[in-house]
Amino acid sequence: MNDDGPTVRLLSPSGEFIPSAAAEQYLPYLDRLTEADYRRFYRDMVVVRRFDTEAANLQRQGQLALWVPSHGQEAAQVGSAYATRAQDHVFPSYREHVVGMVRGLDVVDILRMLRGVTLGGWKPEEHGNFHLYTLVLAAQTLHSTGYAMGMTLDGSTGTGNPETDQAVIVYYGDGASSQGDANEALVFASSYQTPQVFFMQNNHWAISVPVSRQSRSPLYLRASGFGMPGVQVDGNDVLASFAVTAKAMDDARAGHGPSLIEALTYRVGAHTTADDPTKYRDPAELAYWVARDPIERFRAYLTGRGVEQEFLDSVEEEANDFAADTRRRALEIVGPEVSVIFDNVYAEPHPLVTEQKAWLSRYEASFEGGQK
């Protein structure tokens, strides 16, 4: 990433406020932020990383079927999440833990889903319009585009009232950008000028395939081929992530159509706990990105602004308490009754399902009292 290049950056890797040449038009969006916002950004990044570590530990201890780490991508997610408004709809992939937290989701619901004890996770309308995690790569891009088309047809966007106009943001990765679904979603979004932001987190690896093999050119340039604006942002800079996304979401709500943001970041951990990145990743590359840690960068910036050590220490304490509470609640999770697999097949009672449910009940009862 080069200061003279196309990447929007506000904070240098060492945490100094040195806007890149491409950042000028986004500077006014920082005027929306208060000192409390800066502290909230930092708090959320630290807390979710500690949660992330605890969740990975729970998986290793047999409490989850799988865990999807977000370590290293906190700034891209926190900045973009705070650029949304309450009326907006958020379509995640499966790594946007802190986006859900910002939108009001209890992150233990993510653990319930990855433990396999829910029917999908949560109800979006009860959690800040944060839609369900999507494990089928790029499927959420189509879901979000269809939803955004519906907003246009309903007249709930582009009215000129930013307090009520709605928009959609969808998260996906550099690997998912090669899926047909993602490209089809971009086609329809451009054709119908949907109020939508495609937020692509380029974390440089699609499981074991590097982004250099995914694309011969920067991914944000693909936007022009679909007839929409595209911008590349330093995804490890929480302020730049906020400012760029805030403008894109404002434009979407105002009826100016969709846009694509490529947030350059890095997946520090494994793709999931089923993956071993040491088999395919150069340690030198990892060290390069660890040195550009988004939390360390923002902590240095806040310290330069005079934020007291007491606040930084209190955030660390809060993060540890949050993780401990997460562990306690995760260990209390119990599975649903077996009957749930029958009760939700049809909207109305069905004789075949009723028969199957009764058969399973008799079968399980046959094991009671030592019977074989």
LUMDOLUM-649845 format. One record per atom (N, C-alpha, C): x, y, z. Coordinates in pm, whole numbers, plus 50000, padded with zeros to 5 digits. Each point is the difference from the previous one (the first is absolute). Last residue first. Layout:
LUMDOLUM-649845
XYZ/...
This chain:
LUMDOLUM-649845
468084462652461/500745001149876/499044999049881/499775015150566/499514991849889/500805002849875/500405021050455/500964990249953/499524991449886/497635037650219/500024988050083/500914988949946/498625034049636/499885002350143/499984986850077/500015005849518/501324998950061/499945001950151/496195004349705/500404986150005/501364997950064/498035043049905/499504994150125/500444985450013/500955023649602/500865004550109/499564994050133/497344990149625/501354994549982/500915004050116/495635018249972/499984986050041/501394993849993/499555043949842/499754999750144/499994985650053/500305007249538/501265003350066/499844999650152/496114993349739/500944988849986/501305002750073/496795034549976/499594989650094/500954988049993/500645034549692/500305004950134/499664989550104/498824991649555/501454999150018/500415004550140/495465004849875/500354985950011/501504998350027/498415043049909/499504995650130/500364985450025/500945017849581/500935005350098/499574995850141/497144988749651/501254992649986/501025004750104/495765022649970/499914986450056/501314992249990/499535053550068/500064991149885/500044985550052/498775055950163/500294985950032/499934991249876/501245050549905/498864993350060/500374985550033/503285027749815/499285010150078/498824993850074/504434970849886/498835005649933/499335010350090/504124983050143/500074995449861/498865006249918/501195003250490/500215011249909/500124996049854/499404969950388/499015010650017/500135011249898/503054961750043/498724996549940/499045011949998/504285002850199/500274996149861/498734995949927/500015011350466/500095011849916/500264996449854/499794968750380/498765002549928/500115011749903/503414986750319/500044992749873/498785003349914/501785036650348/499314987150005/500034993649861/503985033550091/498535000349998/499424986150016/504845013950218/499384997349871/498485000550008/503335029650316/499514986249988/499324998549864/503715034950284/499154997449885/499584985349998/503105021850311/498634997550046/499044997049884/504615012349944/499984986950066/498624996450052/500735042649809/500154989649896/499934986150061/499995037850282/498724998249933/500064989349893/503995011450229/499024994950096/498674997049931/503395020849746/500314986050030/498964994050093/499655045949909/499714992149880/500244985250026/501275030350329/498544998449998/499574991849879/504515011250031/499664990750108/498504997450004/501625032249698/500394986549959/499634989750105/499295045250102/499114996049892/500304985749957/502875020450309/498724996650062/499014994949896/504125015949844/500184987550075/498714995650067/500005041449781/500144989249902/500174986650070/499935039150263/498674997149947/500054988349902/504065016250165/499264993250106/498604996249952/502665025649714/500584986650014/499244992050106/498835044849952/499544992349885/500544985750006/501465031050318/498624996050028/499424991949886/504325019049956/500024988950096/498584995050027/500505038049730/500524988349929/500014987850092/498785041450192/498994995249906/500484987449930/503035021450281/498924994150079/498904994549910/503635025449829/500304985850016/498904992950079/498845044649711/500704995950121/500184984950007/499805034449568/499144990850073/500794994050116/501545032449649/499945002750143/499054991150079/501505000349522/498935009850024/499835003150148/503074967049853/500465012849948/498985011150020/498804956150108/500995004750096/500555013549957/497124978349708/499285005250116/500965005350105/501854978949620/499335012449963/499305006250120/501954957850053/501045010349987/499385013449965/497144963250008/500435003350137/501085010949996/498544982049594/499035009550055/500345003750144/502754968449780/500025012649926/499075010250064/500034955850163/501205007250042/500075013649932/496554971849864/499775004650138/501215007850050/500144979749566/499065011350006/499775005350142/504594976949791/498804996350076/499065011950017/504404989949758/499015010149964/498664997450067/503704970450048/500605013050033/499075011549966/498814956549876/499895001250146/500585013450046/500484988249547/498675004750034/499785001250150/504154983549835/499785013249940/498655005650044/501114955750114/500685009750086/499785014249948/498384964149738/499235001450124/500615010750090/502374988449616/498795007349965/499155002450124/503774973250046/500405013949981/498805008749964/499554952350038/500075007050130/500385014749986/497354971349623/501375003950031/500025007550135/496324961549839/500255014450013/501445002850043/497654955849944/500015007149872/500425014550008/499644967450370/500274991149886/500175007749870/498685018950427/501464998249991/500394991249882/495385009650135/500635009249905/501514998549990/495724968150125/501345002050051/500775009049904/494404986550139/501055003649905/501345001350072/495504994050186/500264987849925/501205001649906/498125035350270/500764991050085/500224986449934/499555041649680/499154995150108/500884991050086/502295027449726/498725002749935/498874995750091/504395013050257/499614990249899/498695004249934/502735040050205/499834986250043/499684990849884/500625046149916/501154996050081/499914985450042/498075029649589/499504989650089/501184994450078/499345050749774/500724987350000/499374990550101/498895046949657/500284996050136/500724986549995/497495041249681/501234992150008/500324997050145/495335011249727/500735003150122/501214990850011/496435019049607/500984989550028/500825004450120/494905013149787/501165003850081/500894987850018/495715019049654/500814989050052/501205005750076/494575016149849/501445002049987/500714988250065/494625018649800/500934991950077/501465004249981/495755035849947/500364986649955/501064993350084/497655043750054/501085000649902/500514986249958/496545017150340/499544995749869/501055000249891/500195008850493/499555011749924/499564996449858/501904968050305/498715004450053/499415011349917/504344984849891/499024989549973/498615004450046/503695027750098/499675000449857/498934989849965/501664999950439/499235012349975/499575000649854/502884965450120/498644997550049/499125012349981/504555003749886/499354990349910/498564997450044/502735027550274/499675006649873/499244990549908/501554982150402/498975010050027/499595007249871/503624969749991/498704993250003/498875009950025/504435016250008/499684995249866/498624993549997/501675014250420/499735011349911/499594995549860/501284967250334/498765007250033/499675010449894/504064977449962/498904990749974/498665006750028/503905023650112/499804999749855/498844990749964/501255001450449/499435012849960/499745000649849/502144962050195/498595000550035/499355013149958/504094970749803/499845013750049/498515002150028/501764961349789/500554999750135/499985013850065/498604991449544/499074993850093/500534998550141/500755033449570/500844992750095/499094994450109/498055008949505/500285006450128/500934991250082/497795009749467/500844991450082/500385007650127/495685002149620/501065006850074/500764989950083/496045008249565/500764991050084/501125007550068/494885007249705/501255004950059/500674989050083/496944985549580/499815006450130/501345004950054/498924971349594/499365013049990/499715006650133/502364957949877/498574998350024/499255013349998/504714997749944/499474991049899/498514997550015/502435025350320/499765007849878/499454991349888/501314980350417/498765007750010/499695007249870/504094975650089/498924992449939/498705007949998/504065014650216/499845004049860/498894992449931/501514990950448/499055011249995/499765004649856/503214965250111/498604995749994/499025011749991/505114997749796/499325003150125/498504997649990/502814970449672/499935014450023/499295002650132/500624956249834/501235005949948/500045015150022/497414958950289/499845011249909/501355005649959/499454959850265/498595003149978/499845010749892/504254986750166/499484990349904/498535002549970/502215026650315/500725002049874/499584990049894/498474997850452/499225009249917/500705002549867/500774952850251/500295014250020/499215008849905/498794950750221/500295006349871/500255014950021/498524966450334/501434998649968/500405006449869/495775016850231/500544987950062/501484999149959/498975037749820/498764992449990/500334985650042/502625049750093/499984985549986/498584994649992/501245047650051/501134994449926/500014984949984/496665033150175/500954995850104/501134991549943/495955035249852/501104992949936/501024996650108/494655012949995/501194999650085/501064991449932/495545028849818/500864988449981/501235001150091/494875021049936/501195002150082/500854987349997/495855026649723/500704987150004/501315002450075/495135027649997/501465000750005/500544985750011/495045027049833/500774988750051/501505003049997/494995012449809/500645007750108/500894990650083/498834992849459/499574997250136/500735008850102/499384995149476/500465011350082/499524998750145/499524969149613/498845005650069/500375011550093/503354977749738/498875001549908/498825007150065/503844988750263/500265011049907/498805002549908/499764963650295/500075012450077/500225012049909/500084956749812/498645004450032/500015013150078/504214980849896/499265002949877/498625005750031/502644984150356/500485012949951/499285004149872/499134957450176/499445010250088/500435013949954/501854963149785/498605001649960/499335010750085/504364987950113/499985007549875/498585002149948/500684973950388/500445013850026/499925008449873/499044953449970/498955007550072/500395014650020/503124968349814/499005005249906/498955008550068/504954996350212/498804991949984/499035006449899/504165019050167/500134991849879/498794991049976/500515028250386/499845008649884/500144992349869/500744981050439/498614999749955/499795008649877/504245000550207/499734987049941/498604999149944/501275038750236/500674999449870/499784986649932/496215013550348/501445000049997/500584999549860/495305022350257/500504987749942/501515001349986/495105027450186/501404996650023/500354986949930/496135042549949/500254985650000/501504997650010/495825040150083/501424997249987/500194984950009/495755038449888/500484986650034/501524999849989/495835039750095/501014994549910/500434986550054/495845042950062/500694987750034/501054996249896/497195046750215/500424992549881/500884988250040/498455033250317/499154988349978/500414991749878/502295039950151/499614994150129/499154987549982/501525029149639/501044990950047/499654993150133/497095020349581/500015001050146/501034990150056/498855003749532/500605012750040/500035002050149/498604960949728/498945010250012/500565013750034/502094953249933/500095010349898/498935010650006/498684954050219/501355005549982/499955010849893/496314971250118/500575002850132/501425005349993/496514982649663/500125014350019/500595003950134/499174955649779/499155004350111/500045015150021/502764978849675/498604998049959/499045004750107/504625001250097/499695009449893/498534999049959/501624969250311/499955013350060/499615010449895/500794955849856/498715001650067/499855013650065/504124988049813/499035002449893/498615002150059/503354987350295/500165014049960/499065003649885/500194955350143/499385008250105/500075014849962/502144969249718/498554998649992/499295008650102/504644998450022/499585007349881/498494999049981/502024975750350/500025014350027/499515008149880/500474953049959/498945003250097/499915015150019/503534983949738/498724999449930/498855003650094/504224996950190/500015011349906/498715000549919/500954964350305/499425011950063/500035012149907/502034958149881/498534999649989/499375012650056/504834987649997/499445010549913/498494999549986/502164957050212/500775011649956/499235008749900/498004971050398/500154997549857/500635012549939/498845000550451/501174991649982/500214995949855/497605041550296/499844992149879/501274992049974/497075028150425/501274995949942/499734990749882/496115034550124/500654987650044/501364998049935/498095050550078/499474987649946/500874988050036/498745049050217/501224992449970/499554986149960/497315038950162/499994996349857/501314993349958/499035010850464/500525010849918/500074997149852/498084968150316/501425002650025/500565010049898/495544981149996/500195001850145/501435003750035/498554990049553/499235011750043/500145002750149/502074960949793/500635012849966/499265012150056/500234951050216/499045007249916/500565013849971/503014953750091/499265010850067/499025006149902/502564954549951/500735009950076/499145009950076/499224956349744/500585009849910/500725011250072/497564965050221/499474997949866/500525010549903/502574979350457/498955009349958/499554996549859/503654978850248/498794998150081/498895009949964/504984992249864/498994992249929/498724997950076/504305025450066/499874987750079/498934990949938/500785042749827/501154991649966/500114987750091/496505031450076/499894995649862/501134990349965/500075020550420/498904990149993/499884994649858/503035034950072/500504987350055/498934989249995/498785043149877/500904994649898/500564986650047/497425024250299/499144994049898/500844994449884/502005024950343/499824986150040/499054992949903/500835046949972/500954991649928/499934985450043/496155037849972/500714993250108/500954990049934/498235045249748/499934985450013/500764995550123/499555046249810/499174995850112/499854985150018/502755028149685/498605000949964/499064994750109/504754997850048/499665014149984/498515001649971/501704956350013/500015005950134/499605014749994/500554976949594/498814995650071/499905006450137/503895007449768/498915007249932/498684996250066/503854977450136/499855013050064/498965008449930/500974956649827/499524999150137/499775013750063/500764978449521/499735013850042/499475000650143/501084962049690/501155004350079/499765013850063/497314974249668/500064991750121/501145004150092/497265029249648/500374986549957/500014991350125/496685043349967/501374995550024/500314987049927/496505044249969/500084985949959/501454995350018/496455042550169/501364995049992/499974985149968/496745048749973/500064985450015/501414995149969/497615050050194/500704992449896/499964985050030/498345036350286/499034994849904/500654991649890/502575022450348/499114990150062/499074993649898/504625018149812/498965006050083/499044989150048/505584999549848/498604996649970/499065007550094/504795000850033/499565008649891/498564997149959/502474974750326/499535012650057/499605010149892/501794957849870/498764997750076/499455013150055/504244999449778/498864999049907/498684998350075/504015001250257/499805012649928/498794999649910/501264960150223/499485010150093/499725013049927/502004964749750/498634996950041/499415010650091/504515003149846/499115000149883/498554998350044/503304995550330/499825013949959/499065001149880/501274956550177/499115007750087/499735014149951/502664959249844/499035006849914/499075009250080/503484971250190/500655007949897/499065008249916/498194957050246/501215006950045/500685007049882/495954970750036/499975013149934/501235008350036/498274943049978/500675011550062/499875012849919/496974954750066/500515008049888/500665012550057/498574946050173/500095014350028/500665007049882/497124950550146/500915007549915/500095014150054/497564966750233/500364991649885/501095006749917/499515007450535/499435004849874/500434990549890/501364991550444/498735006550029/499315005549875/504494976850082/498864991849964/498655006250024/504645017950042/499614992150117/498704992249977/501795030049677/501064990350023/499684990750117/497085036049909/499934990049893/501044989150022/500035036550292/498834991650024/499884989249893/503335032749947/500344990750109/498844990550028/499275034549695/500904990049942/500414989750105/497465036450146/499184991049918/500854989249935/502155034250242/499284991050090/499164990049922/502255033949761/500964990450059/499294989950088/497425034949827/500444991349892/500954989250053/498675034950287/498914990449978/500414989749896/502895035550063/500074991150116/498894989449992/500015032749672/501174991549983/500134990350118/496595032550009/499694989049908/501224991249976/500475038150281/499084990250058/499764988549904/502605036849852/500704992350104/499114988950055/498135030049687/501064992149937/500714991150102/496725030650153/499414988949926/501054991249934/501375039750228/499444990250092/499474987849926/501525037049749/501104992750063/499464988950091/496855028749801/500704992349897/501084991350064/497865030650277/499144988549971/500644991249892/502045040750109/500194990350109/499174987449975/499515035749699/501364994849992/500234989350106/495945023050017/500064990649887/501384993949986/499325034250318/499384987450044/500034989649889/501395043749906/501024992950079/499464986750049/497625016049567/500325006550126/501114992350071/498175005549452/500474992150114/500305008750121/498695014749551/498854993550066/500404993250130/503105020549695/499345009950084/498794994150072/502624976649672/500514998850135/499345010150094/499204999549530/499214990150072/500504997750142/502215029049671/498845005950068/499174990050081/503844985149731/500325006650126/498775006250069/500434977449555/499384992950112/500225006950135/501885013649566/498555001649994/499284993550119/504864996349955/499525013850022/498485001150004/503244961049929/499095001050114/499295013450011/503614981649691/498644996149960/498965002850108/504735007550061/499515009049896/498564997149963/501384986950493/500574997249869/499395009649898/500565010450542/499114995649892/500754997849870/501364999650516/500655004449877/499134995149884/500414997950556/498955004549909/500675006449878/502094959550316/499985014449980/498915003749899/501454954450154/498945006750072/499995015149989/502804964049786/500465003250135/498985008250079/499274987149541/500164987750080/500465002550143/497325039949779/501174992449957/500094987350084/495375026649887/501014997450102/501164992049941/496465012249718/500075011850085/501094998750105/498614979349474/500554997550133/500045013150075/498484974449500/499595010250096/500534996050137/501984986749496/499454995550128/499675011750092/502154999149543/498555002050008/499404996950136/505215016749950/499154991449920/498535002550024/503935018550228/499745006949875/499074992249909/501464982950421/499325012550028/499665007849874/500344945850032/500855011449973/499225013050021/500214942350096/499155011950000/500885012450000/
